[in-house]
Amino acid sequence: MAADIMPLSGNLDWREKLSKMTVPLPVSSDPLAMSCLKSLIENGRVSREQGIRLFENPSLSSVTSLANMVKKSRYGNNIFFNENLHVNTTNICVLACRFCAFRKGPRHPDAYALDIDEYLGRIRPLSSSIDEVHTVGGLHPNWDVEDYCRLFSATKSEFPDIHIKALTAVEIKHLSKRSSLSVENTLSMLSDAGLDSLPGGGAEILVDHVRDRICMGKESSQEYLDIHAIAHNIGMPTNCTMLFGTVETIEDRVEHLIRLREQQDFSNGFQCFVPYPFLPDKTRLPDAQLATGSEIIRVISVSRIMLDNIPHIKAYRMNIGDKLSSLALTCGADDIDGTVGHEEIMHVAGSSTRLDTSSDQLAALVSSTGSTPVKRNSNYSIFEIYASSNPSFSRVLPQIAPN
């Protein structure tokens, strides 16, 4: 078994490995890429100005090649995934963010709110094959922290080995206010009830003038960071995200990445960054810029280059699809999420990614990029080279990064 399986922190000497790697032609022939490579090796990170220039660089191949170098210096050919299930508790929400197609008012005919039995009923059919349940939802006007404590306690009672990754920062803020508790007490109660980690959703763009246009009423940029920092301080790992392709500028995207990077310097609890583009169908943001496929790949690549202290970069296939996700694995992403089993938020917004992907199929997708599929747990602390039970899945021709 030749694959080199890394811990959560990744290869701690990845900069040294990066300095010894053969530099591919797209990087060596581009002065900006070479200056960024030098900065990563000698200074530890690239600057704000370099980040902006990477977004503006006409040579996409040099950006993706550099990002692939960084990824390989950390993880070699390993690509990580897990076996998970998404269960959304409710689509009823007191807010009405302009970009959101999932939210419903309480009187809408499609509004729903799962009770505990319904929630557990979603998990039971897949409980023997998944290791994580991912749960986010709307800001229900009546639910408080006790409701979620009962839900998580019941889940852990029936499925003690399933990791619960649930509740975005704005949901935590909402529950703390509804319950007249501090964020720290809210998180501590939820942790005691069985909550294991927080997803990163709701970051959107961590620039308040952008948030005022697309998600007025949600937590501020600083509140998002503060809530995640509190989770980190009590020992709860979290992910972080970026929603791009709405009304933000390149400078806003770089500011977002820098704020996450600075927060990670302080609290060191982000385990994965998940960038995903705005999906326009059925939503209320006609002024959105919308991201092309090349732009999606560039964002993933620049994220890998800039976020030197966040271990993992995810190609979120529920949003960008399997084909673009497989390409992203050669352009800086080292994680492809999981089997998912069920997902609503992205699909209501327009995603057509299949929801019946098996681990064998996901591993075949990873292998088609020349990478090694590695099954992980939710905290990136347990790893296993994935051996397919059905090696006869059709092979996919190797993909080439766009020029």
C-alpha positions in Angstrom: 0.0 0.0 0.0 2.0 2.9 -1.4 -0.4 5.7 -0.5 0.7 8.1 2.2 -2.2 8.7 4.6 -2.0 12.0 6.4 -3.6 13.1 9.7 -6.0 16.0 10.1 -3.1 18.5 10.1 -1.8 17.1 6.8 1.8 16.7 6.1 3.4 19.0 8.6 6.5 19.5 6.4 4.5 20.1 3.2 6.4 23.4 2.5 9.6 21.5 2.5 8.2 18.8 0.2 6.8 21.6 -2.0 10.3 23.1 -2.3 11.7 19.8 -3.6 9.0 19.0 -6.1 9.5 19.3 -9.9 7.9 22.5 -11.0 5.5 21.9 -14.0 5.9 24.1 -17.1 2.7 26.1 -16.5 4.1 27.2 -13.2 7.7 27.7 -14.2 6.7 29.8 -17.2 4.5 32.1 -15.3 6.2 34.8 -13.1 3.2 35.2 -10.8 2.9 31.5 -10.1 6.6 31.3 -9.4 6.4 34.3 -7.0 3.5 32.6 -5.2 5.4 29.3 -5.0 8.4 31.2 -3.6 6.2 33.0 -1.0 4.7 29.7 0.1 8.1 28.1 0.6 9.9 31.0 2.1 7.2 33.1 3.8 4.6 30.5 4.5 1.8 32.1 2.6 0.8 34.4 -0.3 -0.2 38.0 0.3 -3.5 39.7 -0.4 -2.1 41.3 -3.5 -0.9 37.9 -4.8 -4.4 36.5 -4.2 -6.0 39.2 -6.2 -3.6 38.7 -9.0 -4.2 34.9 -9.0 -7.9 35.6 -9.6 -7.0 38.0 -12.4 -4.2 35.9 -14.0 -5.1 35.0 -17.6 -3.2 31.7 -17.3 -5.7 29.4 -15.5 -3.4 26.4 -16.1 -0.6 28.0 -14.0 -3.0 28.6 -11.1 -4.4 25.1 -11.2 -1.0 23.6 -11.6 0.3 25.5 -8.6 -2.7 24.5 -6.5 -2.2 20.8 -7.5 1.4 21.1 -6.4 0.3 22.4 -3.0 -2.3 19.6 -2.6 0.2 16.9 -3.6 2.8 18.3 -1.2 0.2 17.8 1.6 -1.6 14.5 0.6 0.2 13.0 -2.4 -2.5 11.3 -4.6 -4.9 10.7 -1.7 -8.5 12.0 -2.1 -10.8 11.8 0.9 -14.5 11.0 1.2 -16.9 9.7 3.8 -20.2 7.9 3.9 -22.8 10.4 5.0 -26.4 11.4 4.8 -28.0 14.9 4.7 -31.2 15.3 6.7 -32.7 18.8 6.8 -34.9 19.4 9.9 -37.1 22.2 8.5 -37.4 24.6 5.6 -39.4 27.1 7.7 -37.3 30.2 8.3 -37.8 33.5 9.9 -35.4 35.1 7.4 -35.8 35.5 3.6 -32.3 35.7 2.2 -32.4 36.8 -1.4 -30.3 33.9 -2.7 -32.2 31.1 -0.9 -34.6 28.8 -2.8 -35.0 26.4 0.2 -36.7 28.7 2.7 -40.5 28.6 3.1 -42.8 30.6 5.3 -44.8 28.6 7.9 -48.0 28.8 5.9 -46.5 27.7 2.6 -48.0 24.4 1.3 -44.5 22.9 1.0 -43.3 24.0 4.4 -42.3 21.1 6.7 -40.7 20.5 10.2 -39.5 17.0 11.0 -40.3 15.7 14.5 -37.8 13.3 16.2 -39.4 10.1 14.9 -39.4 11.5 11.3 -35.8 12.5 11.6 -34.7 9.2 12.9 -36.8 7.5 10.2 -34.7 9.3 7.6 -31.5 7.8 9.1 -32.6 4.2 9.8 -32.6 2.9 6.2 -28.9 3.9 5.8 -27.7 3.6 9.4 -25.6 0.6 8.8 -23.7 2.2 5.9 -23.1 5.8 7.0 -20.8 7.3 9.5 -22.2 10.9 9.5 -25.5 12.7 9.4 -25.3 16.3 8.2 -28.2 18.4 9.4 -29.0 22.1 8.7 -32.2 23.8 8.2 -34.2 27.0 8.5 -34.5 29.2 11.5 -37.7 27.8 12.9 -39.7 30.5 14.8 -40.6 28.1 17.7 -37.7 25.8 18.2 -35.0 26.4 20.8 -31.9 24.7 22.1 -33.9 22.2 24.1 -35.6 21.0 20.9 -32.3 20.2 19.3 -30.9 18.7 22.4 -33.7 16.2 22.5 -33.2 15.5 18.8 -29.5 14.9 19.1 -29.9 12.8 22.3 -32.4 10.6 20.6 -30.1 10.2 17.6 -27.1 9.3 19.7 -29.2 6.9 21.7 -30.2 4.9 18.6 -27.1 5.5 16.5 -24.2 6.0 18.9 -21.5 5.6 16.3 -22.9 8.1 13.8 -21.2 11.5 13.9 -23.6 14.4 14.0 -22.5 17.4 12.0 -25.2 20.0 12.3 -26.3 23.7 12.7 -24.7 26.6 10.9 -23.5 29.6 12.7 -26.7 31.5 12.1 -28.7 28.6 13.5 -26.6 28.7 16.6 -27.2 32.4 17.0 -30.9 31.9 16.5 -31.1 29.1 19.1 -29.0 31.1 21.7 -31.4 34.1 21.3 -34.5 32.0 21.4 -33.2 30.2 24.6 -31.7 33.4 26.3 -28.3 31.7 26.5 -24.8 32.7 25.5 -23.4 31.1 22.3 -20.9 29.2 24.5 -23.6 27.8 26.7 -25.7 26.9 23.7 -22.9 25.0 22.0 -21.9 23.3 25.3 -25.5 22.0 25.8 -25.7 20.8 22.2 -22.3 19.1 22.5 -23.4 17.4 25.7 -26.5 16.2 23.8 -24.5 14.7 21.0 -23.5 17.4 18.5 -20.0 16.5 17.3 -19.1 19.3 14.8 -20.5 22.3 12.9 -20.8 22.6 9.2 -19.5 25.8 7.6 -22.7 26.9 5.9 -23.8 30.5 6.1 -20.4 32.2 5.6 -21.6 33.4 2.1 -19.1 36.3 1.7 -17.5 37.6 4.9 -17.9 41.2 3.8 -20.8 43.0 5.4 -21.8 45.3 2.5 -22.2 42.1 0.4 -24.1 40.4 3.2 -26.4 43.4 3.4 -27.4 42.8 -0.2 -27.8 39.0 -0.3 -28.7 37.9 3.3 -29.8 40.9 5.3 -30.7 39.8 8.9 -28.2 36.9 9.1 -25.2 37.1 11.4 -22.5 39.6 10.6 -19.1 38.5 9.2 -17.6 38.9 12.7 -20.4 37.0 14.3 -19.9 34.1 12.0 -16.2 34.0 12.8 -16.9 34.5 16.6 -19.4 31.6 16.7 -16.9 29.3 15.0 -14.1 30.5 17.3 -16.3 29.6 20.4 -16.9 26.2 19.0 -13.1 25.7 18.4 -12.4 26.9 22.0 -14.7 24.2 23.5 -13.0 21.6 21.3 -15.6 21.3 18.6 -14.2 21.2 15.0 -16.0 23.1 12.2 -15.9 23.6 8.5 -16.0 26.9 6.7 -17.5 27.9 3.3 -17.7 30.5 0.7 -20.7 31.2 -1.6 -19.5 33.0 -4.7 -21.0 34.2 -7.9 -23.6 36.5 -6.4 -22.7 40.2 -6.3 -19.2 40.1 -4.8 -15.9 41.4 -6.3 -12.6 39.6 -6.6 -11.4 41.8 -3.8 -14.3 40.6 -1.7 -13.4 37.0 -2.3 -9.8 37.5 -1.3 -11.0 39.4 1.9 -13.2 36.4 2.7 -10.2 34.0 2.4 -8.0 36.2 4.4 -10.5 36.6 7.2 -10.8 32.8 7.4 -7.1 32.4 7.4 -6.6 34.9 10.2 -9.3 33.2 12.2 -7.6 29.9 11.8 -4.4 31.4 13.0 -6.2 32.3 16.2 -8.5 29.4 16.9 -7.2 26.6 14.7 -10.4 24.6 14.5 -11.4 24.8 10.8 -10.8 21.4 9.3 -12.1 21.9 5.8 -13.0 24.8 3.4 -15.9 24.3 1.1 -16.3 26.9 -1.8 -19.4 26.6 -3.9 -21.0 28.8 -6.6 -24.5 30.4 -6.4 -27.1 28.3 -8.2 -29.6 30.7 -9.8 -32.7 28.6 -10.4 -35.9 29.5 -8.6 -34.2 32.2 -6.4 -34.5 35.9 -6.0 -31.2 37.4 -7.0 -31.4 38.5 -10.6 -28.3 40.7 -10.3 -26.1 37.7 -9.5 -23.0 37.4 -11.7 -23.0 33.6 -11.8 -19.8 31.6 -12.0 -18.6 29.7 -15.1 -17.0 26.3 -14.9 -13.5 27.8 -15.3 -14.2 30.3 -12.6 -15.3 27.6 -10.2 -12.1 25.7 -10.8 -10.1 28.9 -10.3 -11.8 29.7 -6.9 -11.0 26.2 -5.7 -7.4 26.5 -6.8 -6.8 30.0 -5.3 -8.4 28.8 -2.1 -5.9 25.9 -1.9 -3.0 28.4 -2.5 -4.2 31.0 0.0 -5.5 28.9 2.8 -2.2 27.5 3.9 -3.4 26.8 7.5 -6.8 25.1 6.7 -6.0 21.4 6.0 -8.6 20.4 3.5 -10.3 21.9 0.4 -13.6 20.2 -0.6 -15.0 19.9 -4.1 -18.7 20.0 -3.1 -20.3 17.8 -5.7 -23.8 18.4 -4.5 -23.3 21.9 -5.9 -20.9 21.7 -8.7 -21.6 18.2 -9.9 -19.5 15.0 -10.3 -17.7 16.0 -13.5 -16.5 19.4 -12.3 -15.7 17.9 -8.9 -13.5 15.3 -10.5 -11.6 18.0 -12.4 -11.3 20.0 -9.2 -9.4 17.0 -7.7 -6.6 17.8 -10.1 -6.7 21.5 -9.3 -6.2 21.7 -5.5 -9.2 19.9 -3.9 -8.4 16.9 -1.8 -11.9 16.0 -0.5 -15.0 15.1 -2.4 -17.5 15.1 0.5 -19.4 11.8 0.6 -22.2 9.6 -0.5 -24.8 12.1 0.8 -27.8 9.9 0.2 -30.3 12.8 0.4 -29.9 16.5 -0.1 -32.5 19.3 -0.5 -31.0 22.8 -0.3 -28.8 22.6 -3.4 -31.3 20.6 -5.3 -34.1 23.0 -4.7 -31.8 25.7 -6.0 -31.1 23.8 -9.2 -28.5 21.1 -8.6 -29.0 17.9 -10.6 -26.3 15.8 -9.0 -27.5 12.3 -8.3 -28.3 11.3 -4.8 -27.9 7.5 -5.1 -24.1 7.5 -5.6 -22.5 4.5 -3.8 -19.1 4.4 -2.2 -17.9 2.2 -5.1 -19.1 4.8 -7.6 -17.5 7.6 -5.7 -14.2 5.7 -5.4 -14.4 5.1 -9.2 -14.8 8.8 -9.8 -11.7 9.5 -7.6 -9.7 6.8 -9.3 -10.6 8.2 -12.8 -8.4 11.2 -11.9 -5.4 9.1 -11.1 -6.0 9.5 -7.4 -6.3 7.1 -4.5 -9.7 7.0 -2.8 -9.4 7.2 0.9 -12.4 6.8 3.2 -12.2 9.1 6.2 -14.2 9.8 9.4 -15.8 13.1 10.0 -12.8 14.5 11.9 -10.2 13.4 9.5 -8.5 11.3 12.2 -9.3 7.7 10.9 -8.4 6.7 7.3 -8.6 3.6 5.2 -7.7 3.1 1.5 -11.0 2.2 -0.1 -11.1 -1.1 -1.8 -14.0 -1.3 -4.2 -16.4 -4.3 -3.9 -17.2 -3.9 -7.6 -14.1 -3.1 -9.6 -16.0 -3.4 -12.9 -17.3 0.1 -12.9 -16.6 1.8 -16.2 -13.4 3.7 -16.4 -13.3 7.4 -17.2 -10.7 8.9 -19.4 -8.2 11.1 -17.6 -9.3 14.8 -17.5 -7.1 17.7 -18.5 -7.1 21.0 -16.6 -8.5 23.9 -18.8 -6.1 26.3 -20.4 
